[in-house]
């Protein structure tokens, strides 16, 4: 019980410290995005987003293929059982 309270206090402390950090203005963010490093960062972000989308599509296709294979195995098992 006591550890829950300690955890809650520590969590509240961390969240309050995160609000005290430096903040960029929108103008500073735009200037940083226009630098060569910012352009590379944007390209890297775009590549990661596209890779994530592609992996999700592949994951869905693999899940469907596994489902189809399992259904085929079930049908084969029933056919084998009927033959005996």
PDB file with one MODEL, atoms N, CA, C and O in Angstrom:
MODEL        1
ATOM      1  N   UNK A   1       0.814  -1.176   0.000  1.00  0.00           N
ATOM      2  CA  UNK A   1       0.000   0.000   0.000  1.00  0.00           C
ATOM      3  C   UNK A   1       0.869   1.256   0.000  1.00  0.00           C
ATOM      4  O   UNK A   1       0.624   2.210  -0.738  1.00  0.00           O
ATOM      5  N   UNK A   2       1.870   1.220   0.836  1.00  0.00           N
ATOM      6  CA  UNK A   2       2.715   2.397   0.989  1.00  0.00           C
ATOM      7  C   UNK A   2       3.492   2.690  -0.298  1.00  0.00           C
ATOM      8  O   UNK A   2       3.737   3.851  -0.628  1.00  0.00           O
ATOM      9  N   UNK A   3       3.878   1.634  -1.022  1.00  0.00           N
ATOM     10  CA  UNK A   3       4.646   1.827  -2.245  1.00  0.00           C
ATOM     11  C   UNK A   3       3.815   2.532  -3.314  1.00  0.00           C
ATOM     12  O   UNK A   3       4.373   3.233  -4.158  1.00  0.00           O
ATOM     13  N   UNK A   4       2.507   2.364  -3.297  1.00  0.00           N
ATOM     14  CA  UNK A   4       1.653   3.067  -4.250  1.00  0.00           C
ATOM     15  C   UNK A   4       1.732   4.572  -4.041  1.00  0.00           C
ATOM     16  O   UNK A   4       1.811   5.341  -4.999  1.00  0.00           O
ATOM     17  N   UNK A   5       1.709   4.977  -2.787  1.00  0.00           N
ATOM     18  CA  UNK A   5       1.778   6.411  -2.481  1.00  0.00           C
ATOM     19  C   UNK A   5       3.131   6.989  -2.867  1.00  0.00           C
ATOM     20  O   UNK A   5       3.214   8.096  -3.399  1.00  0.00           O
ATOM     21  N   UNK A   6       4.182   6.239  -2.597  1.00  0.00           N
ATOM     22  CA  UNK A   6       5.526   6.689  -2.959  1.00  0.00           C
ATOM     23  C   UNK A   6       5.635   6.808  -4.472  1.00  0.00           C
ATOM     24  O   UNK A   6       6.195   7.778  -4.983  1.00  0.00           O
ATOM     25  N   UNK A   7       5.108   5.835  -5.183  1.00  0.00           N
ATOM     26  CA  UNK A   7       5.133   5.874  -6.638  1.00  0.00           C
ATOM     27  C   UNK A   7       4.357   7.089  -7.157  1.00  0.00           C
ATOM     28  O   UNK A   7       4.810   7.765  -8.081  1.00  0.00           O
ATOM     29  N   UNK A   8       3.207   7.364  -6.575  1.00  0.00           N
ATOM     30  CA  UNK A   8       2.399   8.503  -7.009  1.00  0.00           C
ATOM     31  C   UNK A   8       3.138   9.823  -6.768  1.00  0.00           C
ATOM     32  O   UNK A   8       3.096  10.721  -7.609  1.00  0.00           O
ATOM     33  N   UNK A   9       3.806   9.939  -5.632  1.00  0.00           N
ATOM     34  CA  UNK A   9       4.547  11.169  -5.326  1.00  0.00           C
ATOM     35  C   UNK A   9       5.724  11.328  -6.285  1.00  0.00           C
ATOM     36  O   UNK A   9       5.972  12.427  -6.780  1.00  0.00           O
ATOM     37  N   UNK A  10       6.444  10.251  -6.549  1.00  0.00           N
ATOM     38  CA  UNK A  10       7.582  10.311  -7.471  1.00  0.00           C
ATOM     39  C   UNK A  10       7.096  10.660  -8.874  1.00  0.00           C
ATOM     40  O   UNK A  10       7.716  11.479  -9.553  1.00  0.00           O
ATOM     41  N   UNK A  11       6.013  10.060  -9.311  1.00  0.00           N
ATOM     42  CA  UNK A  11       5.453  10.355 -10.628  1.00  0.00           C
ATOM     43  C   UNK A  11       5.019  11.811 -10.724  1.00  0.00           C
ATOM     44  O   UNK A  11       5.269  12.463 -11.738  1.00  0.00           O
ATOM     45  N   UNK A  12       4.385  12.322  -9.703  1.00  0.00           N
ATOM     46  CA  UNK A  12       3.977  13.723  -9.698  1.00  0.00           C
ATOM     47  C   UNK A  12       5.198  14.641  -9.737  1.00  0.00           C
ATOM     48  O   UNK A  12       5.168  15.686 -10.388  1.00  0.00           O
ATOM     49  N   UNK A  13       6.255  14.261  -9.055  1.00  0.00           N
ATOM     50  CA  UNK A  13       7.480  15.064  -9.069  1.00  0.00           C
ATOM     51  C   UNK A  13       8.104  15.107 -10.453  1.00  0.00           C
ATOM     52  O   UNK A  13       8.532  16.167 -10.910  1.00  0.00           O
ATOM     53  N   UNK A  14       8.159  13.967 -11.121  1.00  0.00           N
ATOM     54  CA  UNK A  14       8.735  13.928 -12.468  1.00  0.00           C
ATOM     55  C   UNK A  14       7.914  14.744 -13.457  1.00  0.00           C
ATOM     56  O   UNK A  14       8.471  15.445 -14.302  1.00  0.00           O
ATOM     57  N   UNK A  15       6.608  14.657 -13.354  1.00  0.00           N
ATOM     58  CA  UNK A  15       5.780  15.412 -14.294  1.00  0.00           C
ATOM     59  C   UNK A  15       5.881  16.908 -14.052  1.00  0.00           C
ATOM     60  O   UNK A  15       5.798  17.691 -14.998  1.00  0.00           O
ATOM     61  N   UNK A  16       6.058  17.314 -12.816  1.00  0.00           N
ATOM     62  CA  UNK A  16       6.192  18.750 -12.547  1.00  0.00           C
ATOM     63  C   UNK A  16       7.535  19.271 -13.049  1.00  0.00           C
ATOM     64  O   UNK A  16       7.624  20.414 -13.497  1.00  0.00           O
ATOM     65  N   UNK A  17       8.590  18.437 -12.981  1.00  0.00           N
ATOM     66  CA  UNK A  17       9.890  18.870 -13.494  1.00  0.00           C
ATOM     67  C   UNK A  17       9.899  18.958 -15.016  1.00  0.00           C
ATOM     68  O   UNK A  17      10.610  19.788 -15.582  1.00  0.00           O
ATOM     69  N   UNK A  18       9.130  18.123 -15.675  1.00  0.00           N
ATOM     70  CA  UNK A  18       9.120  18.149 -17.140  1.00  0.00           C
ATOM     71  C   UNK A  18       8.497  19.431 -17.669  1.00  0.00           C
ATOM     72  O   UNK A  18       8.812  19.852 -18.781  1.00  0.00           O
ATOM     73  N   UNK A  19       7.629  20.052 -16.904  1.00  0.00           N
ATOM     74  CA  UNK A  19       6.999  21.302 -17.329  1.00  0.00           C
ATOM     75  C   UNK A  19       7.949  22.491 -17.181  1.00  0.00           C
ATOM     76  O   UNK A  19       7.678  23.564 -17.720  1.00  0.00           O
ATOM     77  N   UNK A  20       9.042  22.319 -16.468  1.00  0.00           N
ATOM     78  CA  UNK A  20       9.965  23.425 -16.220  1.00  0.00           C
ATOM     79  C   UNK A  20      11.059  23.549 -17.270  1.00  0.00           C
ATOM     80  O   UNK A  20      11.871  24.470 -17.192  1.00  0.00           O
ATOM     81  N   UNK A  21      11.107  22.671 -18.229  1.00  0.00           N
ATOM     82  CA  UNK A  21      12.169  22.671 -19.229  1.00  0.00           C
ATOM     83  C   UNK A  21      12.035  23.818 -20.218  1.00  0.00           C
ATOM     84  O   UNK A  21      11.020  24.515 -20.233  1.00  0.00           O
ATOM     85  N   UNK A  22      13.066  24.017 -21.050  1.00  0.00           N
ATOM     86  CA  UNK A  22      13.009  25.093 -22.039  1.00  0.00           C
ATOM     87  C   UNK A  22      11.987  24.770 -23.132  1.00  0.00           C
ATOM     88  O   UNK A  22      11.825  23.617 -23.530  1.00  0.00           O
ATOM     89  N   UNK A  23      11.317  25.791 -23.596  1.00  0.00           N
ATOM     90  CA  UNK A  23      10.303  25.624 -24.631  1.00  0.00           C
ATOM     91  C   UNK A  23      10.684  26.452 -25.845  1.00  0.00           C
ATOM     92  O   UNK A  23      11.133  27.591 -25.712  1.00  0.00           O
ATOM     93  N   UNK A  24      10.505  25.879 -27.024  1.00  0.00           N
ATOM     94  CA  UNK A  24      10.790  26.606 -28.256  1.00  0.00           C
ATOM     95  C   UNK A  24       9.535  27.342 -28.701  1.00  0.00           C
ATOM     96  O   UNK A  24       8.416  26.855 -28.542  1.00  0.00           O
ATOM     97  N   UNK A  25       9.745  28.510 -29.254  1.00  0.00           N
ATOM     98  CA  UNK A  25       8.628  29.234 -29.835  1.00  0.00           C
ATOM     99  C   UNK A  25       8.371  28.671 -31.229  1.00  0.00           C
ATOM    100  O   UNK A  25       9.255  28.033 -31.802  1.00  0.00           O
ATOM    101  N   UNK A  26       7.198  28.888 -31.781  1.00  0.00           N
ATOM    102  CA  UNK A  26       6.934  28.407 -33.144  1.00  0.00           C
ATOM    103  C   UNK A  26       7.925  28.969 -34.164  1.00  0.00           C
ATOM    104  O   UNK A  26       8.282  28.284 -35.123  1.00  0.00           O
ATOM    105  N   UNK A  27       8.365  30.192 -33.966  1.00  0.00           N
ATOM    106  CA  UNK A  27       9.341  30.790 -34.892  1.00  0.00           C
ATOM    107  C   UNK A  27      10.671  30.048 -34.823  1.00  0.00           C
ATOM    108  O   UNK A  27      11.301  29.803 -35.852  1.00  0.00           O
ATOM    109  N   UNK A  28      11.101  29.688 -33.607  1.00  0.00           N
ATOM    110  CA  UNK A  28      12.350  28.941 -33.456  1.00  0.00           C
ATOM    111  C   UNK A  28      12.243  27.556 -34.104  1.00  0.00           C
ATOM    112  O   UNK A  28      13.204  27.062 -34.694  1.00  0.00           O
ATOM    113  N   UNK A  29      11.075  26.944 -33.988  1.00  0.00           N
ATOM    114  CA  UNK A  29      10.882  25.637 -34.613  1.00  0.00           C
ATOM    115  C   UNK A  29      10.931  25.738 -36.132  1.00  0.00           C
ATOM    116  O   UNK A  29      11.496  24.863 -36.788  1.00  0.00           O
ATOM    117  N   UNK A  30      10.350  26.789 -36.698  1.00  0.00           N
ATOM    118  CA  UNK A  30      10.387  26.968 -38.155  1.00  0.00           C
ATOM    119  C   UNK A  30      11.807  27.205 -38.635  1.00  0.00           C
ATOM    120  O   UNK A  30      12.224  26.654 -39.654  1.00  0.00           O
ATOM    121  N   UNK A  31      12.558  28.031 -37.896  1.00  0.00           N
ATOM    122  CA  UNK A  31      13.960  28.278 -38.287  1.00  0.00           C
ATOM    123  C   UNK A  31      14.775  26.995 -38.207  1.00  0.00           C
ATOM    124  O   UNK A  31      15.600  26.727 -39.080  1.00  0.00           O
ATOM    125  N   UNK A  32      14.549  26.207 -37.170  1.00  0.00           N
ATOM    126  CA  UNK A  32      15.290  24.952 -37.017  1.00  0.00           C
ATOM    127  C   UNK A  32      14.920  23.965 -38.124  1.00  0.00           C
ATOM    128  O   UNK A  32      15.768  23.193 -38.573  1.00  0.00           O
ATOM    129  N   UNK A  33      13.666  23.985 -38.564  1.00  0.00           N
ATOM    130  CA  UNK A  33      13.235  23.072 -39.627  1.00  0.00           C
ATOM    131  C   UNK A  33      13.843  23.446 -40.964  1.00  0.00           C
ATOM    132  O   UNK A  33      13.981  22.588 -41.835  1.00  0.00           O
ATOM    133  N   UNK A  34      14.210  24.704 -41.149  1.00  0.00           N
ATOM    134  CA  UNK A  34      14.784  25.152 -42.414  1.00  0.00           C
ATOM    135  C   UNK A  34      16.278  24.902 -42.527  1.00  0.00           C
ATOM    136  O   UNK A  34      16.851  25.113 -43.596  1.00  0.00           O
ATOM    137  N   UNK A  35      16.919  24.464 -41.468  1.00  0.00           N
ATOM    138  CA  UNK A  35      18.355  24.178 -41.514  1.00  0.00           C
ATOM    139  C   UNK A  35      18.569  22.838 -42.215  1.00  0.00           C
ATOM    140  O   UNK A  35      17.634  22.046 -42.327  1.00  0.00           O
ATOM    141  N   UNK A  36      19.794  22.574 -42.689  1.00  0.00           N
ATOM    142  CA  UNK A  36      20.063  21.272 -43.312  1.00  0.00           C
ATOM    143  C   UNK A  36      19.764  20.097 -42.373  1.00  0.00           C
ATOM    144  O   UNK A  36      19.233  19.072 -42.800  1.00  0.00           O
ATOM    145  N   UNK A  37      20.106  20.254 -41.112  1.00  0.00           N
ATOM    146  CA  UNK A  37      19.822  19.176 -40.148  1.00  0.00           C
ATOM    147  C   UNK A  37      18.320  18.986 -39.991  1.00  0.00           C
ATOM    148  O   UNK A  37      17.842  17.862 -39.839  1.00  0.00           O
ATOM    149  N   UNK A  38      17.582  20.083 -40.028  1.00  0.00           N
ATOM    150  CA  UNK A  38      16.128  19.989 -39.936  1.00  0.00           C
ATOM    151  C   UNK A  38      15.532  19.275 -41.125  1.00  0.00           C
ATOM    152  O   UNK A  38      14.601  18.483 -40.977  1.00  0.00           O
ATOM    153  N   UNK A  39      16.064  19.551 -42.309  1.00  0.00           N
ATOM    154  CA  UNK A  39      15.580  18.891 -43.531  1.00  0.00           C
ATOM    155  C   UNK A  39      15.865  17.389 -43.470  1.00  0.00           C
ATOM    156  O   UNK A  39      15.021  16.578 -43.852  1.00  0.00           O
ATOM    157  N   UNK A  40      17.049  17.026 -42.992  1.00  0.00           N
ATOM    158  CA  UNK A  40      17.394  15.603 -42.851  1.00  0.00           C
ATOM    159  C   UNK A  40      16.466  14.946 -41.833  1.00  0.00           C
ATOM    160  O   UNK A  40      16.003  13.824 -42.035  1.00  0.00           O
ATOM    161  N   UNK A  41      16.202  15.648 -40.751  1.00  0.00           N
ATOM    162  CA  UNK A  41      15.290  15.119 -39.743  1.00  0.00           C
ATOM    163  C   UNK A  41      13.894  14.901 -40.293  1.00  0.00           C
ATOM    164  O   UNK A  41      13.246  13.899 -39.988  1.00  0.00           O
ATOM    165  N   UNK A  42      13.430  15.845 -41.106  1.00  0.00           N
ATOM    166  CA  UNK A  42      12.104  15.694 -41.709  1.00  0.00           C
ATOM    167  C   UNK A  42      12.068  14.503 -42.657  1.00  0.00           C
ATOM    168  O   UNK A  42      11.102  13.741 -42.671  1.00  0.00           O
ATOM    169  N   UNK A  43      13.123  14.347 -43.447  1.00  0.00           N
ATOM    170  CA  UNK A  43      13.185  13.217 -44.374  1.00  0.00           C
ATOM    171  C   UNK A  43      13.231  11.893 -43.610  1.00  0.00           C
ATOM    172  O   UNK A  43      12.587  10.918 -43.997  1.00  0.00           O
ATOM    173  N   UNK A  44      13.999  11.873 -42.527  1.00  0.00           N
ATOM    174  CA  UNK A  44      14.087  10.650 -41.717  1.00  0.00           C
ATOM    175  C   UNK A  44      12.729  10.329 -41.091  1.00  0.00           C
ATOM    176  O   UNK A  44      12.316   9.170 -41.055  1.00  0.00           O
ATOM    177  N   UNK A  45      12.048  11.346 -40.606  1.00  0.00           N
ATOM    178  CA  UNK A  45      10.728  11.142 -40.010  1.00  0.00           C
ATOM    179  C   UNK A  45       9.758  10.594 -41.044  1.00  0.00           C
ATOM    180  O   UNK A  45       8.998   9.668 -40.762  1.00  0.00           O
ATOM    181  N   UNK A  46       9.786  11.166 -42.242  1.00  0.00           N
ATOM    182  CA  UNK A  46       8.897  10.692 -43.309  1.00  0.00           C
ATOM    183  C   UNK A  46       9.193   9.233 -43.653  1.00  0.00           C
ATOM    184  O   UNK A  46       8.274   8.441 -43.859  1.00  0.00           O
ATOM    185  N   UNK A  47      10.478   8.882 -43.715  1.00  0.00           N
ATOM    186  CA  UNK A  47      10.863   7.501 -44.027  1.00  0.00           C
ATOM    187  C   UNK A  47      10.371   6.549 -42.946  1.00  0.00           C
ATOM    188  O   UNK A  47       9.896   5.455 -43.252  1.00  0.00           O
ATOM    189  N   UNK A  48      10.479   6.949 -41.706  1.00  0.00           N
ATOM    190  CA  UNK A  48      10.029   6.096 -40.606  1.00  0.00           C
ATOM    191  C   UNK A  48       8.516   5.922 -40.649  1.00  0.00           C
ATOM    192  O   UNK A  48       8.011   4.821 -40.432  1.00  0.00           O
ATOM    193  N   UNK A  49       7.794   6.997 -40.925  1.00  0.00           N
ATOM    194  CA  UNK A  49       6.334   6.900 -41.001  1.00  0.00           C
ATOM    195  C   UNK A  49       5.924   5.959 -42.136  1.00  0.00           C
ATOM    196  O   UNK A  49       5.037   5.123 -41.962  1.00  0.00           O
ATOM    197  N   UNK A  50       6.566   6.095 -43.293  1.00  0.00           N
ATOM    198  CA  UNK A  50       6.249   5.222 -44.423  1.00  0.00           C
ATOM    199  C   UNK A  50       6.607   3.768 -44.120  1.00  0.00           C
ATOM    200  O   UNK A  50       5.860   2.859 -44.480  1.00  0.00           O
ATOM    201  N   UNK A  51       7.739   3.545 -43.466  1.00  0.00           N
ATOM    202  CA  UNK A  51       8.136   2.180 -43.097  1.00  0.00           C
ATOM    203  C   UNK A  51       7.143   1.580 -42.108  1.00  0.00           C
ATOM    204  O   UNK A  51       6.829   0.392 -42.183  1.00  0.00           O
ATOM    205  N   UNK A  52       6.655   2.391 -41.194  1.00  0.00           N
ATOM    206  CA  UNK A  52       5.674   1.916 -40.224  1.00  0.00           C
ATOM    207  C   UNK A  52       4.380   1.518 -40.929  1.00  0.00           C
ATOM    208  O   UNK A  52       3.798   0.477 -40.624  1.00  0.00           O
ATOM    209  N   UNK A  53       3.934   2.340 -41.864  1.00  0.00           N
ATOM    210  CA  UNK A  53       2.722   2.014 -42.616  1.00  0.00           C
ATOM    211  C   UNK A  53       2.907   0.713 -43.396  1.00  0.00           C
ATOM    212  O   UNK A  53       2.021  -0.142 -43.413  1.00  0.00           O
ATOM    213  N   UNK A  54       4.061   0.571 -44.039  1.00  0.00           N
ATOM    214  CA  UNK A  54       4.330  -0.639 -44.816  1.00  0.00           C
ATOM    215  C   UNK A  54       4.370  -1.874 -43.913  1.00  0.00           C
ATOM    216  O   UNK A  54       3.858  -2.930 -44.284  1.00  0.00           O
ATOM    217  N   UNK A  55       4.967  -1.745 -42.752  1.00  0.00           N
ATOM    218  CA  UNK A  55       5.045  -2.894 -41.843  1.00  0.00           C
ATOM    219  C   UNK A  55       3.668  -3.270 -41.323  1.00  0.00           C
ATOM    220  O   UNK A  55       3.396  -4.449 -41.094  1.00  0.00           O
ATOM    221  N   UNK A  56       2.798  -2.294 -41.135  1.00  0.00           N
ATOM    222  CA  UNK A  56       1.443  -2.608 -40.702  1.00  0.00           C
ATOM    223  C   UNK A  56       0.687  -3.376 -41.787  1.00  0.00           C
ATOM    224  O   UNK A  56      -0.044  -4.321 -41.492  1.00  0.00           O
ATOM    225  N   UNK A  57       0.868  -2.962 -43.042  1.00  0.00           N
ATOM    226  CA  UNK A  57       0.219  -3.660 -44.153  1.00  0.00           C
ATOM    227  C   UNK A  57       0.737  -5.089 -44.244  1.00  0.00           C
ATOM    228  O   UNK A  57      -0.044  -6.029 -44.394  1.00  0.00           O
ATOM    229  N   UNK A  58       2.040  -5.251 -44.154  1.00  0.00           N
ATOM    230  CA  UNK A  58       2.633  -6.586 -44.220  1.00  0.00           C
ATOM    231  C   UNK A  58       2.147  -7.444 -43.057  1.00  0.00           C
ATOM    232  O   UNK A  58       1.863  -8.630 -43.225  1.00  0.00           O
ATOM    233  N   UNK A  59       2.055  -6.841 -41.887  1.00  0.00           N
ATOM    234  CA  UNK A  59       1.565  -7.571 -40.717  1.00  0.00           C
ATOM    235  C   UNK A  59       0.145  -8.070 -40.925  1.00  0.00           C
ATOM    236  O   UNK A  59      -0.171  -9.211 -40.588  1.00  0.00           O
ATOM    237  N   UNK A  60      -0.716  -7.216 -41.480  1.00  0.00           N
ATOM    238  CA  UNK A  60      -2.093  -7.641 -41.752  1.00  0.00           C
ATOM    239  C   UNK A  60      -2.122  -8.759 -42.782  1.00  0.00           C
ATOM    240  O   UNK A  60      -2.891  -9.710 -42.644  1.00  0.00           O
ATOM    241  N   UNK A  61      -1.286  -8.655 -43.820  1.00  0.00           N
ATOM    242  CA  UNK A  61      -1.248  -9.700 -44.837  1.00  0.00           C
ATOM    243  C   UNK A  61      -0.762 -11.025 -44.261  1.00  0.00           C
ATOM    244  O   UNK A  61      -1.306 -12.081 -44.584  1.00  0.00           O
ATOM    245  N   UNK A  62       0.257 -10.972 -43.411  1.00  0.00           N
ATOM    246  CA  UNK A  62       0.753 -12.199 -42.776  1.00  0.00           C
ATOM    247  C   UNK A  62      -0.295 -12.813 -41.863  1.00  0.00           C
ATOM    248  O   UNK A  62      -0.452 -14.034 -41.820  1.00  0.00           O
ATOM    249  N   UNK A  63      -1.007 -11.973 -41.139  1.00  0.00           N
ATOM    250  CA  UNK A  63      -2.054 -12.479 -40.251  1.00  0.00           C
ATOM    251  C   UNK A  63      -3.146 -13.163 -41.065  1.00  0.00           C
ATOM    252  O   UNK A  63      -3.637 -14.223 -40.678  1.00  0.00           O
ATOM    253  N   UNK A  64      -3.528 -12.561 -42.196  1.00  0.00           N
ATOM    254  CA  UNK A  64      -4.548 -13.163 -43.047  1.00  0.00           C
ATOM    255  C   UNK A  64      -4.045 -14.480 -43.644  1.00  0.00           C
ATOM    256  O   UNK A  64      -4.790 -15.457 -43.714  1.00  0.00           O
ATOM    257  N   UNK A  65      -2.782 -14.503 -44.073  1.00  0.00           N
ATOM    258  CA  UNK A  65      -2.217 -15.729 -44.636  1.00  0.00           C
ATOM    259  C   UNK A  65      -2.183 -16.837 -43.587  1.00  0.00           C
ATOM    260  O   UNK A  65      -2.486 -17.990 -43.895  1.00  0.00           O
ATOM    261  N   UNK A  66      -1.820 -16.501 -42.366  1.00  0.00           N
ATOM    262  CA  UNK A  66      -1.799 -17.502 -41.292  1.00  0.00           C
ATOM    263  C   UNK A  66      -3.209 -18.009 -41.009  1.00  0.00           C
ATOM    264  O   UNK A  66      -3.411 -19.202 -40.782  1.00  0.00           O
ATOM    265  N   UNK A  67      -4.171 -17.109 -41.022  1.00  0.00           N
ATOM    266  CA  UNK A  67      -5.561 -17.516 -40.806  1.00  0.00           C
ATOM    267  C   UNK A  67      -6.028 -18.457 -41.910  1.00  0.00           C
ATOM    268  O   UNK A  67      -6.652 -19.484 -41.643  1.00  0.00           O
ATOM    269  N   UNK A  68      -5.720 -18.094 -43.151  1.00  0.00           N
ATOM    270  CA  UNK A  68      -6.103 -18.939 -44.283  1.00  0.00           C
ATOM    271  C   UNK A  68      -5.436 -20.317 -44.207  1.00  0.00           C
ATOM    272  O   UNK A  68      -6.071 -21.334 -44.487  1.00  0.00           O
ATOM    273  N   UNK A  69      -4.173 -20.343 -43.832  1.00  0.00           N
ATOM    274  CA  UNK A  69      -3.463 -21.620 -43.712  1.00  0.00           C
ATOM    275  C   UNK A  69      -4.101 -22.477 -42.628  1.00  0.00           C
ATOM    276  O   UNK A  69      -4.278 -23.681 -42.816  1.00  0.00           O
ATOM    277  N   UNK A  70      -4.445 -21.881 -41.510  1.00  0.00           N
ATOM    278  CA  UNK A  70      -5.066 -22.637 -40.417  1.00  0.00           C
ATOM    279  C   UNK A  70      -6.414 -23.204 -40.859  1.00  0.00           C
ATOM    280  O   UNK A  70      -6.746 -24.351 -40.557  1.00  0.00           O
ATOM    281  N   UNK A  71      -7.182 -22.389 -41.575  1.00  0.00           N
ATOM    282  CA  UNK A  71      -8.468 -22.883 -42.068  1.00  0.00           C
ATOM    283  C   UNK A  71      -8.264 -24.049 -43.031  1.00  0.00           C
ATOM    284  O   UNK A  71      -9.015 -25.024 -43.003  1.00  0.00           O
ATOM    285  N   UNK A  72      -7.245 -23.945 -43.883  1.00  0.00           N
ATOM    286  CA  UNK A  72      -6.944 -25.044 -44.802  1.00  0.00           C
ATOM    287  C   UNK A  72      -6.549 -26.311 -44.070  1.00  0.00           C
ATOM    288  O   UNK A  72      -6.957 -27.408 -44.450  1.00  0.00           O
ATOM    289  N   UNK A  73      -5.755 -26.160 -43.021  1.00  0.00           N
ATOM    290  CA  UNK A  73      -5.357 -27.329 -42.230  1.00  0.00           C
ATOM    291  C   UNK A  73      -6.577 -27.965 -41.563  1.00  0.00           C
ATOM    292  O   UNK A  73      -6.676 -29.190 -41.486  1.00  0.00           O
ATOM    293  N   UNK A  74      -7.496 -27.141 -41.087  1.00  0.00           N
ATOM    294  CA  UNK A  74      -8.705 -27.672 -40.458  1.00  0.00           C
ATOM    295  C   UNK A  74      -9.520 -28.470 -41.472  1.00  0.00           C
ATOM    296  O   UNK A  74      -9.997 -29.567 -41.181  1.00  0.00           O
ATOM    297  N   UNK A  75      -9.673 -27.896 -42.673  1.00  0.00           N
ATOM    298  CA  UNK A  75     -10.427 -28.594 -43.721  1.00  0.00           C
ATOM    299  C   UNK A  75      -9.771 -29.923 -44.068  1.00  0.00           C
ATOM    300  O   UNK A  75     -10.459 -30.933 -44.213  1.00  0.00           O
ATOM    301  N   UNK A  76      -8.453 -29.933 -44.203  1.00  0.00           N
ATOM    302  CA  UNK A  76      -7.732 -31.169 -44.511  1.00  0.00           C
ATOM    303  C   UNK A  76      -7.918 -32.195 -43.401  1.00  0.00           C
ATOM    304  O   UNK A  76      -8.068 -33.386 -43.671  1.00  0.00           O
ATOM    305  N   UNK A  77      -7.907 -31.738 -42.167  1.00  0.00           N
ATOM    306  CA  UNK A  77      -8.086 -32.657 -41.035  1.00  0.00           C
ATOM    307  C   UNK A  77      -9.480 -33.259 -41.065  1.00  0.00           C
ATOM    308  O   UNK A  77      -9.649 -34.447 -40.790  1.00  0.00           O
ATOM    309  N   UNK A  78     -10.478 -32.451 -41.395  1.00  0.00           N
ATOM    310  CA  UNK A  78     -11.838 -32.974 -41.462  1.00  0.00           C
ATOM    311  C   UNK A  78     -11.977 -33.972 -42.617  1.00  0.00           C
ATOM    312  O   UNK A  78     -12.657 -34.988 -42.474  1.00  0.00           O
ATOM    313  N   UNK A  79     -11.340 -33.692 -43.759  1.00  0.00           N
ATOM    314  CA  UNK A  79     -11.385 -34.601 -44.900  1.00  0.00           C
ATOM    315  C   UNK A  79     -10.715 -35.927 -44.559  1.00  0.00           C
ATOM    316  O   UNK A  79     -11.218 -36.993 -44.914  1.00  0.00           O
ATOM    317  N   UNK A  80      -9.588 -35.858 -43.874  1.00  0.00           N
ATOM    318  CA  UNK A  80      -8.882 -37.073 -43.445  1.00  0.00           C
ATOM    319  C   UNK A  80      -9.744 -37.889 -42.502  1.00  0.00           C
ATOM    320  O   UNK A  80      -9.805 -39.115 -42.589  1.00  0.00           O
ATOM    321  N   UNK A  81     -10.409 -37.182 -41.601  1.00  0.00           N
ATOM    322  CA  UNK A  81     -11.258 -37.863 -40.620  1.00  0.00           C
ATOM    323  C   UNK A  81     -12.438 -38.541 -41.316  1.00  0.00           C
ATOM    324  O   UNK A  81     -12.829 -39.649 -40.951  1.00  0.00           O
ATOM    325  N   UNK A  82     -12.997 -37.871 -42.314  1.00  0.00           N
ATOM    326  CA  UNK A  82     -14.130 -38.436 -43.059  1.00  0.00           C
ATOM    327  C   UNK A  82     -13.724 -39.647 -43.873  1.00  0.00           C
ATOM    328  O   UNK A  82     -14.531 -40.557 -44.061  1.00  0.00           O
ATOM    329  N   UNK A  83     -12.478 -39.684 -44.367  1.00  0.00           N
ATOM    330  CA  UNK A  83     -12.001 -40.820 -45.172  1.00  0.00           C
ATOM    331  C   UNK A  83     -11.863 -42.081 -44.336  1.00  0.00           C
ATOM    332  O   UNK A  83     -12.025 -43.186 -44.854  1.00  0.00           O
ATOM    333  N   UNK A  84     -11.573 -41.935 -43.076  1.00  0.00           N
ATOM    334  CA  UNK A  84     -11.323 -43.103 -42.196  1.00  0.00           C
ATOM    335  C   UNK A  84     -12.571 -43.725 -41.725  1.00  0.00           C
ATOM    336  O   UNK A  84     -12.530 -44.707 -40.984  1.00  0.00           O
TER     337      UNK A  84
ENDMDL
END
